[in-house]
Amino acid sequence: MGYRETCALYWAEFWDYETPKVVVVKNRTLGIIYRIIQLIIIIYFAMYVFIIQKSYQERENAPESSVITKMKGIGVSNSSMGIKIWDVAEYVHPPEGRDIFSITVRTITTPLQRLNTCPEAVSVPGSRCTSDLDCVAGEMELLGNGMKTGRCVTYRDLIKTCEIYAWCPVENGLSIRDSVLKMAPNFTILIKNSIHFPRFGFTKGNIQKNRDPNYLRHCIFNEDTNLYCPIFPLSFIIEKAGETFDNLSQTGGILGVIISWICDLDKAASECNPHYSFRRLDSVSKGNNSLGYNFRHAKYFVENGTEYRTLIKVFGIRIDIIVHGEAGKFNIIPTIINIAAALTSIGVGSFLCDWILLTFMNKNDIYSARKFEEVIKERIILAVNEHGASEQELRAIQPENCKHC
């Protein structure tokens, strides 16, 4: 067959219409398998995809959110200087009411520091010495407190360290220690949160509207009776996070307050409610040296023309407010897409049963012959005949046992 005949054949095939051939197989075992597969697919789409996942809805999972926090409570601590009263201005950092803030629970204070020379702390790597040769003038240790003067001096007893120029005396185990804020577990935290789903134009907050404006002065959060009173005792957050105040007061820690808004906007707005969960965020694995939370700050003053400072190491409980949410609402487009996917998936049953039929069933050659027909040579004969082939050429390409050629 020449080039023109081949082109004519492909051109004729281009305009063909193909339709699947239906073969009814009278086999009960195969029929049961087919119906079970169909039933599983229908149950999956009906129960999981449409009812549980609600795939008929358009979704938005990145709401706009704002958080405002406010602490209340008075703390008391004992130190060598006597009883100290702590109010919100002292134990909350920063004071602006952000979604991340810390609450002071313990301090280590080094008072009356001034720029002078003094022995480096023995806890600093590379600070110990036996002679001045071990201390290079002008050198500074990465974890040290100041610049070496080049002298080796007595730190305590028979221990010697390099002398440094720094804020002296340096922070060490002899520093004045303030006691734990005894009333800290009774502090309360107001967490005001509002979310907005811009795709649906839906806004809601975690404080109930149309109520006595003074109700926040007296209420405490309860998931069952006071869901829209977002005032949490610090002890409640610590307990729900699986911690104790005694542990956190020693090393500090980071606690997360997670607010989840899962909203089905096909229902009333009153059905969209916040869900609160609490957990510790810093690593609590055994032997982890980075456990806890602390920071330092200083208070400066001038006396007799000399600048002094009080260095305060703060151990605190940091609170991170984390807000996330998801909203869904009926939309015709995802509904059509998922219905089409369900109908298409039902065809998987036919594919699997065909595979079983043609691979494992007895007389699979007979089933294969009934399911597939070879019509390629008849097409070649038609194409060649249309271009004036001789009777001898037609007979050469006719299939064996062809009764209709």
C-alpha positions in Angstrom: 0.0 0.0 0.0 1.4 3.3 -1.1 1.8 6.7 0.6 -1.5 8.0 -0.7 -3.4 5.0 0.4 -1.9 5.2 4.0 -2.9 8.9 4.2 -6.4 8.1 3.1 -6.6 5.4 5.7 -5.6 7.7 8.6 -7.9 10.5 7.2 -10.8 8.0 7.3 -10.0 7.0 10.9 -10.0 10.6 12.0 -13.7 10.9 11.4 -14.7 7.6 13.1 -16.9 7.6 16.2 -16.1 5.1 18.8 -18.5 3.7 21.4 -17.9 1.1 24.1 -19.2 -2.4 23.5 -21.4 -3.8 26.2 -20.9 -7.5 27.0 -23.1 -9.0 29.7 -21.3 -11.8 31.5 -23.5 -14.2 33.4 -21.2 -14.8 36.3 -22.5 -14.4 39.9 -19.1 -14.1 41.5 -17.9 -11.3 39.2 -21.3 -9.6 39.6 -21.0 -9.6 43.4 -17.5 -8.1 43.2 -18.7 -5.5 40.8 -21.7 -4.4 43.1 -19.5 -4.4 46.2 -17.0 -2.1 44.6 -19.8 0.2 43.4 -21.3 0.3 46.9 -17.9 1.1 48.5 -17.4 4.0 46.1 -20.9 5.4 46.6 -20.6 5.2 50.4 -17.2 6.9 50.3 -18.5 9.8 48.3 -21.8 10.1 50.1 -20.5 9.8 53.6 -16.9 11.1 53.6 -16.7 13.5 50.6 -20.1 15.1 50.8 -21.2 14.8 54.5 -17.9 14.8 56.5 -15.6 16.8 54.2 -18.5 18.9 52.8 -16.9 19.1 49.4 -19.9 20.9 48.0 -18.7 24.0 49.7 -16.3 26.8 48.6 -13.6 27.2 51.4 -11.4 29.8 52.9 -8.8 28.9 55.4 -6.8 32.1 56.0 -9.0 34.5 58.0 -7.9 38.0 58.9 -7.5 38.2 62.6 -6.8 40.7 65.4 -5.9 40.0 69.0 -5.8 42.4 72.0 -4.8 41.1 75.5 -5.0 42.7 78.9 -3.6 41.4 82.2 -5.1 42.0 85.7 -3.6 41.2 89.1 -1.2 42.3 91.8 1.9 40.2 92.7 4.0 40.0 95.8 7.6 38.8 96.2 10.1 38.7 99.1 13.8 39.6 98.7 16.7 40.9 100.8 15.3 44.4 100.3 12.0 43.4 101.8 8.5 42.8 100.4 7.9 44.1 96.8 4.6 44.7 95.2 4.3 44.0 91.5 1.6 45.5 89.3 0.8 45.1 85.6 3.3 47.8 84.5 6.1 45.8 86.0 5.4 42.1 85.3 4.0 42.3 81.7 6.4 42.7 78.7 5.6 44.4 76.4 2.7 46.4 77.9 0.8 47.1 74.7 -1.4 44.1 74.8 0.0 42.1 71.9 -0.7 38.6 70.8 2.7 37.6 72.2 3.7 38.8 75.7 5.5 37.5 78.8 4.6 37.5 82.5 7.5 37.8 85.0 7.4 35.0 87.6 11.0 35.1 89.0 14.0 37.5 88.8 17.7 37.4 89.6 18.9 40.9 90.4 22.5 42.2 90.3 22.4 45.7 91.8 24.8 48.6 91.7 26.7 47.7 88.6 29.1 50.3 87.2 31.8 50.4 84.5 34.9 49.2 86.3 37.4 46.3 86.5 36.5 43.0 88.2 37.1 39.3 87.9 35.3 37.5 85.1 32.6 35.0 86.2 34.0 31.5 86.6 31.2 30.0 84.6 32.4 31.8 81.4 34.4 29.4 79.1 38.1 30.5 78.9 37.9 32.7 81.9 40.2 30.7 84.3 43.9 31.5 84.5 47.0 30.8 86.5 49.1 33.8 85.4 48.8 37.0 83.4 50.1 35.2 80.3 46.7 33.4 80.2 44.9 36.7 79.8 45.5 38.6 76.6 44.7 42.3 77.0 41.9 43.5 74.7 40.5 40.0 74.1 36.8 39.3 74.6 35.2 35.9 75.1 32.0 35.3 73.1 30.1 34.3 76.2 31.9 36.7 78.5 30.9 39.9 80.2 33.6 42.4 79.1 37.1 43.1 77.8 40.2 41.4 79.3 42.7 43.8 80.9 45.7 41.3 80.8 45.7 40.5 84.5 44.9 37.3 86.3 43.2 38.0 89.6 41.6 36.0 92.4 37.9 35.3 91.8 37.1 33.4 95.0 39.2 31.3 97.4 42.0 29.7 95.3 40.1 30.2 92.0 41.6 32.8 89.6 40.0 34.3 86.5 41.0 37.0 84.0 40.2 40.5 85.0 37.8 42.4 82.7 36.6 45.9 82.1 32.8 45.6 82.2 29.7 46.4 84.3 30.9 45.2 87.6 30.2 43.2 89.7 29.3 40.7 86.9 26.2 38.5 87.2 27.0 35.4 89.2 25.7 32.9 91.8 26.1 35.5 94.5 23.6 37.9 92.9 20.6 38.9 94.9 17.6 36.7 94.1 14.1 37.8 94.2 11.5 35.3 95.2 8.8 34.0 93.0 5.7 36.2 92.5 3.4 34.4 94.9 0.1 35.6 93.5 1.0 35.0 89.8 -1.3 32.0 89.3 -4.3 34.3 90.2 -3.5 36.8 87.4 -6.2 36.9 84.7 -5.8 37.4 81.0 -8.4 39.0 78.7 -8.0 37.7 75.2 -10.1 39.7 72.7 -10.1 38.2 69.3 -12.1 39.0 66.1 -11.8 37.2 62.7 -13.0 38.1 59.2 -13.4 35.9 56.2 -13.1 38.4 53.3 -14.3 35.9 50.6 -17.7 35.5 52.4 -17.8 38.9 54.1 -18.2 37.2 57.5 -17.0 38.8 60.7 -17.3 37.6 64.3 -15.6 38.1 67.7 -15.2 36.0 70.8 -17.0 38.6 73.0 -20.8 38.3 73.1 -22.6 41.4 71.7 -25.8 42.9 73.1 -25.0 42.1 76.7 -24.3 44.2 79.8 -21.0 46.0 79.0 -19.9 45.3 82.6 -20.3 41.6 82.4 -16.5 41.2 81.6 -15.7 42.6 85.0 -17.2 39.6 86.8 -17.2 36.6 84.4 -14.5 33.8 84.0 -14.2 31.6 80.9 -16.1 28.3 80.9 -16.4 26.3 77.8 -19.9 25.2 78.6 -21.5 28.2 80.3 -19.3 31.2 79.5 -17.8 30.5 76.1 -18.0 34.2 75.1 -16.2 35.4 78.3 -12.5 35.2 77.2 -11.0 35.9 80.6 -8.6 33.2 81.6 -6.8 32.7 85.0 -3.1 32.1 84.4 -3.5 28.9 86.6 -6.2 27.6 84.2 -3.9 28.1 81.1 -1.0 26.4 82.9 -3.2 23.4 83.9 -4.7 22.9 80.5 -1.2 23.0 79.0 -0.3 20.1 81.2 2.2 22.0 83.3 2.5 23.3 86.9 3.3 26.7 88.1 6.2 25.4 90.3 8.0 24.1 87.3 7.5 27.2 85.2 8.5 29.5 87.9 12.0 28.0 88.0 12.9 28.0 84.3 10.1 29.9 82.6 8.3 28.5 79.6 6.3 29.3 76.5 2.6 28.4 76.4 0.3 28.6 73.4 -3.3 29.6 73.4 -4.8 28.3 70.1 -8.1 29.7 69.0 -9.8 27.8 66.2 -12.7 29.1 64.2 -14.3 26.3 62.1 -17.4 27.8 60.5 -20.1 26.3 58.3 -21.7 29.4 56.8 -24.6 27.4 55.4 -25.8 27.5 59.0 -26.7 30.4 61.3 -23.9 32.7 62.4 -24.5 31.6 66.0 -23.2 28.1 65.0 -19.7 29.6 64.3 -18.0 29.5 67.7 -14.4 29.7 68.9 -12.6 26.6 70.2 -9.7 27.1 72.7 -6.8 24.7 73.2 -3.7 25.1 75.2 -0.2 23.5 75.1 3.5 24.1 75.9 5.4 25.3 72.9 9.0 25.3 74.0 10.8 21.9 73.9 10.3 19.8 77.0 12.3 16.8 75.9 14.6 15.2 78.5 18.0 16.7 78.7 17.2 19.7 76.5 19.4 22.6 77.7 17.2 25.2 75.9 14.2 24.5 78.1 12.5 27.5 79.5 12.2 31.2 78.8 14.2 34.1 80.2 15.6 37.5 79.2 17.6 40.4 80.8 17.0 44.1 81.1 18.6 46.9 83.1 17.5 50.0 85.1 20.0 52.9 84.9 20.5 55.8 87.4 23.3 58.3 88.2 24.6 58.9 91.7 27.4 61.4 92.6 28.2 61.7 88.9 28.7 58.0 88.4 26.3 55.9 86.2 25.0 52.8 87.8 22.6 50.1 86.7 20.6 47.3 88.2 20.7 44.2 86.0 17.6 42.0 86.2 17.4 38.5 84.7 13.7 37.6 84.2 12.2 34.2 84.1 8.8 34.4 82.6 5.9 32.6 81.2 5.5 33.7 77.6 2.0 33.5 76.1 1.6 33.1 72.3 -2.0 33.6 71.0 -2.3 31.6 67.8 -5.5 32.1 65.7 -6.5 29.9 62.7 -9.8 29.1 61.1 -11.7 27.7 58.1 -15.0 28.7 56.6 -17.1 27.0 54.0 -20.3 27.9 52.1 -22.2 26.1 49.4 -21.1 26.7 45.8 -22.4 25.0 42.6 -18.9 24.7 41.0 -17.3 22.4 43.6 -20.6 20.5 43.9 -20.6 19.7 40.1 -16.9 18.8 40.2 -17.3 16.3 43.0 -20.5 14.8 41.5 -18.6 14.3 38.3 -15.7 12.7 40.2 -18.1 10.4 42.0 -19.7 9.2 38.7 -16.3 8.7 37.1 -15.0 6.8 40.0 -17.9 4.3 39.8 -16.3 3.2 36.5 -13.3 1.9 38.5 -15.5 -1.1 39.3 -15.8 -1.9 35.6 -12.1 -1.6 35.1 -11.3 -3.9 38.0 -13.8 -6.5 37.0 -12.6 -6.4 33.4 -9.1 -7.1 34.6 -10.3 -10.0 36.8 -12.4 -11.3 33.8 -9.6 -11.2 31.3 -6.8 -12.4 33.7 -8.2 -14.9 36.2 -11.6 -16.2 34.9 -11.8 -19.5 33.1 -12.3 -19.2 29.3 -10.7 -15.8 29.3 -9.8 -16.1 25.6 -13.5 -16.5 24.8 -14.3 -13.4 26.9 -11.6 -11.4 25.2 -12.8 -12.4 21.7 -16.3 -11.1 22.7 -15.1 -7.9 24.2 -12.7 -6.8 21.5 -13.1 -6.8 17.7 -10.3 -6.5 15.2 -11.5 -4.4 12.3 -8.2 -2.9 11.0 -8.0 -5.0 7.7 -11.6 -4.2 6.7 -10.7 -0.5 6.9 -7.6 -1.1 4.7 -9.7 -2.8 2.1 -12.2 0.0 2.1 -9.5 2.7 1.8 -7.6 0.9 -1.0 -10.8 0.1 -2.9 -11.8 3.7 -2.9 -8.6 4.5 -4.8 -9.2 1.9 -7.6 -7.3 -1.2 -6.4 -7.4 -4.3 -8.7 -9.2 -7.5 -7.7 -5.9 -9.2 -7.2 -4.7 -6.5 -4.8 -7.9 -6.7 -2.8 -7.7 -10.4 -2.5 -4.1 -10.1 -1.2 -5.1 -8.0 1.8 -8.4 -9.7 2.6 -8.5 -11.4 6.0 -8.8 -15.2 6.2 -12.4 -16.4 6.5 -13.8 -13.0 5.7 -17.5 -13.7 4.7 -18.5 -10.1 4.0 -15.6 -8.9 1.9 
